[in-house]
Amino acid sequence: MKLNKVLALALSGVMAVSMLAGCSGNSGNGGQNGEEQVPATGIVAAVNNGQDADNDVKINFTADTTLDSQLTRALAAAGEDATQGDVRSKLVDMITDSIAIDGSTVAAHLNPHTGDIDDNGEQIVGVAVKVCNDNFSETAAQNEVVEYVNGLLNDLRVDRSNNKKVGEEYAAYSYAGNVSMTQVTKLDGTTRYYAAIVITVDCTVETVTV
């Protein structure tokens, strides 16, 4: 009898330790695959940490190996003296159903009115490119990209509910983003940094209820 009790206690102890280990293995990552989340670094961290607090729209940009590859291929296709427009055009050709955006067109393209949104909603993918071509350091180039991204976000809206009355429809937007940056050394030894910024917007038509 005593032996059975000892075995039962030992088994309970093993189960308790296993449960604790399982909990600690998932801490801080939402329980996804038991793997710890890797903090963003480089241009991703710079863009996320550098977003202007005054902007209504904040986007959690993420790294994307597909975008990294597309940017490399776009630069190779556009040539050594590629402009922002050249690279952006190549990327738009590679990214399905995407459109070119810049500081002057971002709001018009990514924040459509209710009449331009399908009944079931609509997704828009905007592609922008920033070039830093003055032999900047990586940190300086990142800062230039952050400033450019803030300019884009400054013109975006969370929705178009202003001045709408109860029962009226308005357009609402939710955002996601990817960013990639790479350095190119030209034949004359000068360097450029190219950054690709992809903003994906889910547009829906909502009704004012209050």
Disulfide bonds with the S-S distance in Angstrom:
none
